[in-house]
């Protein structure tokens, strides 16, 4: 073997060894994408079993094959506030709405009925209001409309909408995102749906696993 080839092989071995030592000393971290995939490793099976039920009244729900975590956003409540992660362990139907949005107003009674009939330790409808003006109108509208089962959750500064728009999850209202027990996105829908329909009930049952 020539002297130049020996020197080249020696350099390769030295560089490889240096990379290994650096990885040990400084702890090479997985990329954000890998961390997301790892966090939702078990969610692909949930999405797969739920996907066949995205039909009929909920056919507009775009199911994902590779679930990723939904940003852990914060919201305001009459008692103070909360976060999406507070609901970890439950399947969440996350809906963004506003009183000035006619399609939103039309689907709210159906979301209220879904929460009334199925809300509990395994499932919750998280309806997040996007009004940024005349905030006293929101609870008044809910009362006048007879919406009694949905908790009042608001985002008066519009921060959640901006977060989700930056992540490519929302472009308008209403938007609904189905999230599994680990906080991973199973599916997304732009526009309203009949969430108290038999199709929607079958979809939620499949996501919950019962």
N, C-alpha and C positions, 0 to 999 in steps of 0.2 A: 504494500500500500504506500502511495506517495506521501511525502512529508506534508504537502498542502492539504491532502484529504484527511490526514490524521488531525491536523490543526482545526479543520472545519468541523469534524465530528466532535472534537473536544469542546469547541465553542458551543455547539448545540446542546451538549450534555450539561455544560455549566449554566447556560441560560435556562434550560428546563428545570434544573435544580434550584436556581434562584427563584423562579416563579413558584415552585412548590413551597419553598421556605417562606416566601412573601405571603402565600395563601395561609400558611399555618400561623405566621406571626401576626398578620393584620386581619385575618378572618374575612376571606372573600365572601361577600354577601350575594344572595340570589337577586336577580333583577326584580323590578316591581311587577312585571308581567308574571314571572314565576311565582312570586308571593301571592298574587291574585288567584292564579290557577290552583295553588296549593290550598288556599283558604276555601275554595269552592269545589274541591276535588269530589266531594260526595254529592254535589248538587246536580251534576249532569244526569244522574239516574233519576232524580226527582223531576227534572225538566223532561226527560224522555218519557216517563210514565204519564206526565201531565199533558204533553203535546197533543195526543189524539183527541183531547176534549176541547181544544181551542177551535170550536166550530159553531155553526148556528149563530146565536145571538152574540157570541164572543169570538167569532171567527177572525176579527180584526186584531186579536192579540198575537203579536209576533213572538213566538217562542225562540229561545236561544239554545244552541247546542253546547256552548261553552260559557256557562254562567260565571259572572265576576261579581265581586262585592259592590253593593250600592253605597255611595258615599254616606257616611254616618252624619246626616244633617241634624240640626237643632231646630226646634219650633217653640212657640209660645203657647201657654195654656192659661186659663183663669187662675190656676194654682201657682203658676210660675213658669215652668218650661219642661222640656224633655228632649230626648233624642231617639232616632230610629233604633239604636242599639238597645234601648230600654225594652224593646219588644222582641229581642232575640229569644228564640225558642218557640216562636209562633210564626206561622205563615202570615204574611201581611199583604193586603191589597191596598197599595199606596195610591191615592188619587189626589191630583192637584186641581183645585176648583176656585171659582170666584163668583161673587153675587152678580157681577156685571156680565158674566158669561152665560148666555141663554142655554146652550147644550149642557153646561154644568148643572144649572138649576133643574133641568129636566131629569137628569139621572140621579140627583141626590136622594129622592125618596127610595129608589131601588137600592142604593148603597146603604141607606138607613135600615131597610128591611133585611138586607144581607147580614149586617152587623147584629141586628136584633135576633135573628134566627140562628146564626152560626158563630157569633163572637164569643170568645172565651179563652181558655188557656192554650188552645191550639191555633186560633185564628183571630185576626182583627182587621177591620177596615180602618186605615189611617187616612182620613180625609183632611188634607191640609189646605186651608184657605189662603188665597193669594192677594186679597184686597189690601191695598196700601193707603187708602183714604176712607174717611168716614167709618172707622172700624167698629163703631157701635151698631152699624147696620147689620153686621154679620150675625151676632147672636139674636138680634131682633128678627132677621129673616128666617133663621132656623126655627125659632119659636112659632112664628106665624105660619110656617110651612108644615109644622108638626114633626120636624126632624128631632127625635128624642134619644136615639140610641148611639149616634155618632158623637164622640168626644170633640169638644171645640178645640181645634189646633190651628194656629195661625202663623203666618210669616209676614208680619207687617212691613218689614224692610225689603222683602223680595230677595233675600239672600239665597234661599233654597232654589228658587227658580234659576238664578244666575249660576249656581253650582251645577245644577243638572243640565242646563243649556250648554255650559262649558264642557260637560262630559258627553254631550251629544244625546242626552236622554229625553230632552223635551224641547219642543219648538212652539207649542201653543197649549191652550186649555180647551177641554179637559185632557189630561194625560193620566194614564193609569199604569202602574208598574207592579207586577206580581213578584214578591220577594219570599224566598224560602226561610226556613227556621234559622239558617246561618247568616242571613242578611245578604244572600246572593240573588241576583236578578234571574228570574225564570222566563219572564216575558214582558213585553211593553205594548201599550196600545195608545194611539193618538185618536181622540174623539170619544164620544159617549157610547155606552152599551147598557143593555138591560141586565143589570147585575143581580136582580132577583129572579131571573129566568131559570128554567130547569137546566139549560146549557151551562149557565154560570155556576150553578150549584154543583153540577157534576165536575166542572173544572176545579173548583175549590176543594172538593172532597178528594180529588186525585192529588192535588198539591199537598194537602194535609196528610194524606196517606191513610184515609179511613173511609 
